[in-house]
Amino acid sequence: MTKAELQAFAQAQVDLLKPKAADTQKASGQRAKGKLMFYEALLAVYGNTQTPEEFGLLDAVNDTFQEIGAFASGVTFFSKPEECCRTP
């Protein structure tokens, strides 16, 4: 997956999740809100408008991906998604 494809996927997810996340009285709405926060953070990074909290969220996900071997050290999933699963 390319960076552009990941960005398009994230945008599609935001569009899908926004109406669902509005109903936080239901567990499904709360889950949608959590997912929405992630995808909005990803889009903010691509737009270079991320808050420190959004970057921290993505950094934690990236650290986890590196720890399980999906990405090499120094590679971020949001800047080089095509590098997924290529460990040294």
C-alpha positions as CSV (number, residue, x, y, z in Angstrom):
1,M,0.0,0.0,0.0
2,T,1.3,3.4,-0.9
3,K,1.1,6.5,1.3
4,A,-1.5,8.0,-1.1
5,E,-3.6,4.8,-0.8
6,L,-3.3,4.8,3.0
7,Q,-4.4,8.4,3.1
8,A,-7.4,7.7,0.8
9,F,-8.3,4.7,3.1
10,A,-8.1,6.9,6.2
11,Q,-10.3,9.5,4.6
12,A,-12.9,6.9,3.6
13,Q,-12.9,5.6,7.2
14,V,-13.4,9.1,8.6
15,D,-16.4,9.6,6.2
16,L,-17.8,6.2,7.3
17,L,-17.2,6.6,11.0
18,K,-18.3,10.2,11.6
19,P,-22.1,9.5,11.7
20,K,-21.6,6.4,13.8
21,A,-19.4,8.2,16.3
22,A,-22.1,10.7,17.0
23,D,-24.1,8.2,19.1
24,T,-21.8,7.8,22.1
25,Q,-24.7,6.3,24.1
26,K,-24.0,3.0,22.4
27,A,-20.8,0.9,22.7
28,S,-20.7,0.8,18.9
29,G,-20.6,4.6,18.8
30,Q,-17.9,4.8,21.4
31,R,-15.8,2.3,19.3
32,A,-16.4,4.3,16.2
33,K,-15.3,7.4,18.1
34,G,-12.0,5.7,19.1
35,K,-11.4,4.6,15.5
36,L,-12.3,8.0,14.2
37,M,-9.7,9.6,16.5
38,F,-7.0,7.4,15.0
39,Y,-7.9,8.0,11.4
40,E,-8.3,11.8,12.0
41,A,-4.8,11.8,13.6
42,L,-3.4,10.0,10.5
43,L,-5.0,12.5,8.2
44,A,-3.7,15.4,10.3
45,V,-0.1,14.0,10.0
46,Y,-0.6,13.9,6.2
47,G,-1.8,17.5,6.3
48,N,1.0,18.5,8.7
49,T,-1.6,19.8,11.1
50,Q,-1.3,17.2,13.9
51,T,-1.4,18.1,17.6
52,P,1.2,16.6,19.9
53,E,-1.5,14.2,21.2
54,E,-2.3,13.0,17.7
55,F,1.3,12.5,16.9
56,G,1.8,10.6,20.2
57,L,-1.1,8.3,19.3
58,L,0.5,7.5,15.9
59,D,3.9,7.2,17.5
60,A,2.6,4.6,19.9
61,V,1.1,2.6,17.1
62,N,4.3,2.9,15.1
63,D,6.4,1.7,18.1
64,T,4.1,-1.3,18.4
65,F,4.4,-2.1,14.7
66,Q,8.2,-1.9,15.0
67,E,8.2,-4.1,18.1
68,I,6.3,-6.9,16.4
69,G,8.5,-6.7,13.4
70,A,6.1,-5.2,10.8
71,F,8.4,-2.2,10.2
72,A,12.1,-1.8,10.7
73,S,13.5,0.7,13.2
74,G,13.4,4.2,11.8
75,V,10.5,3.5,9.4
76,T,7.1,5.0,10.2
77,F,4.0,3.3,9.0
78,F,2.4,6.5,8.0
79,S,5.3,7.8,5.9
80,K,6.3,4.5,4.3
81,P,3.4,2.1,4.5
82,E,4.9,0.2,1.5
83,E,7.7,-0.9,3.9
84,C,5.3,-3.1,5.9
85,C,6.6,-6.5,6.9
86,R,10.1,-5.9,5.5
87,T,12.2,-6.5,8.5
88,P,16.0,-6.5,8.3
